[in-house]
Amino acid sequence: MLIGLIGGNAVTTLRAQARNDAERVKPRTWEYCSATQGSPRAQGGKAVSVFVIEYYRETGLQREEIEGANPSEAAAKGIAKLGDEGWEEVNVASGNYGDSHFSSSYASYYFKRLK
């Protein structure tokens, strides 16, 4: 009887270990999004700053706009929202665009999180 109990426990332990090994080997899948400062827009007679978050989904691009009183506030609210939702920043790209008559700079923030 004692040998049967030990054998049963060993089988249960091996099954649990195999299940844990399978979970460790399972590839991680990620979802991604990017965020940029959007163009200000008029709302109620005053300018409102916008921080644009674009989620890359299997079904296509999903866009969300976060508003703030100024560009820094809009960006802070947007980045804080992404952090609260478990998104991790993985890259920042910045640069300039335009020509000799008009020039502007931009920054794009890239995030990922486990699905």
C-alpha positions as CSV (number, residue, x, y, z in Angstrom):
1,M,0.0,0.0,0.0
2,L,2.7,2.4,0.9
3,I,4.5,1.9,-2.4
4,G,1.2,2.6,-4.3
5,L,0.8,5.9,-2.5
6,I,4.4,7.0,-3.2
7,G,4.0,6.0,-6.8
8,G,0.8,7.9,-7.2
9,N,2.3,11.0,-5.7
10,A,5.3,10.7,-8.0
11,V,3.0,10.5,-11.0
12,T,1.1,13.6,-9.8
13,T,4.3,15.4,-9.3
14,L,5.6,14.5,-12.8
15,R,2.3,15.7,-14.3
16,A,2.5,19.0,-12.5
17,Q,6.1,19.5,-13.5
18,A,5.3,18.7,-17.2
19,R,2.4,21.2,-17.1
20,N,4.8,23.9,-15.6
21,D,7.4,23.1,-18.3
22,A,4.8,23.5,-21.0
23,E,3.8,26.9,-19.6
24,R,7.5,28.0,-19.5
25,V,8.0,27.0,-23.1
26,K,4.8,28.7,-24.4
27,P,5.9,31.7,-26.5
28,R,5.0,35.1,-25.3
29,T,2.7,37.2,-27.4
30,W,2.7,40.9,-27.3
31,E,0.4,43.8,-28.3
32,Y,1.8,47.1,-29.4
33,C,0.8,50.8,-29.5
34,S,2.3,54.1,-30.2
35,A,1.7,57.6,-28.9
36,T,2.4,61.1,-30.4
37,Q,1.5,64.7,-29.7
38,G,-1.5,65.6,-31.8
39,S,-2.4,68.9,-33.3
40,P,-4.2,71.3,-30.9
41,R,-7.9,71.9,-31.7
42,A,-10.4,74.5,-30.8
43,Q,-13.0,73.5,-28.2
44,G,-15.4,75.9,-26.6
45,G,-13.5,78.9,-27.9
46,K,-10.0,77.8,-26.7
47,A,-7.3,75.5,-27.8
48,V,-7.1,72.0,-26.4
49,S,-3.9,69.9,-26.7
50,V,-4.2,66.3,-27.8
51,F,-2.1,63.2,-27.2
52,V,-2.9,60.5,-29.7
53,I,-2.6,56.8,-28.8
54,E,-2.8,54.3,-31.6
55,Y,-3.3,50.6,-30.7
56,Y,-2.2,48.0,-33.3
57,R,-4.8,45.3,-33.2
58,E,-5.4,42.2,-35.4
59,T,-8.6,43.9,-36.5
60,G,-6.8,47.1,-37.5
61,L,-5.7,50.4,-36.0
62,Q,-7.7,51.8,-33.0
63,R,-7.1,55.5,-32.2
64,E,-7.7,57.3,-28.9
65,E,-7.2,60.9,-28.1
66,I,-6.3,62.2,-24.7
67,E,-7.0,65.9,-24.0
68,G,-5.1,68.3,-21.8
69,A,-4.8,72.0,-21.2
70,N,-1.4,72.1,-22.8
71,P,0.9,69.6,-24.6
72,S,2.7,68.5,-21.4
73,E,-0.5,67.8,-19.6
74,A,-2.0,65.8,-22.4
75,A,1.2,63.7,-22.8
76,A,1.4,63.1,-19.0
77,K,-2.2,62.0,-18.9
78,G,-1.7,59.7,-21.9
79,I,1.5,58.1,-20.7
80,A,0.1,57.6,-17.2
81,K,-3.0,55.9,-18.7
82,L,-0.8,53.5,-20.6
83,G,1.3,52.7,-17.5
84,D,-1.8,52.1,-15.5
85,E,-2.9,49.6,-18.2
86,G,0.4,47.7,-18.0
87,W,2.0,49.1,-21.1
88,E,5.8,49.3,-21.1
89,E,7.7,51.9,-23.2
90,V,10.2,50.2,-25.5
91,N,11.4,53.0,-27.8
92,V,11.2,56.8,-28.6
93,A,11.7,58.1,-32.0
94,S,12.1,61.9,-32.6
95,G,13.0,64.1,-35.5
96,N,12.0,67.1,-37.6
97,Y,9.8,67.4,-40.7
98,G,8.9,70.2,-43.0
99,D,10.8,72.5,-45.4
100,S,12.4,75.9,-45.5
101,H,9.0,77.6,-45.0
102,F,7.7,75.4,-42.2
103,S,9.4,73.1,-39.8
104,S,8.2,71.2,-36.8
105,S,9.6,68.4,-34.5
106,Y,7.9,65.3,-33.3
107,A,8.4,62.4,-30.9
108,S,6.7,59.0,-31.2
109,Y,6.6,56.7,-28.2
110,Y,6.3,53.0,-28.6
111,F,4.9,50.6,-26.0
112,K,4.2,46.8,-25.6
113,R,2.5,44.6,-23.1
114,L,1.8,40.9,-22.9
115,K,-1.5,39.8,-24.4
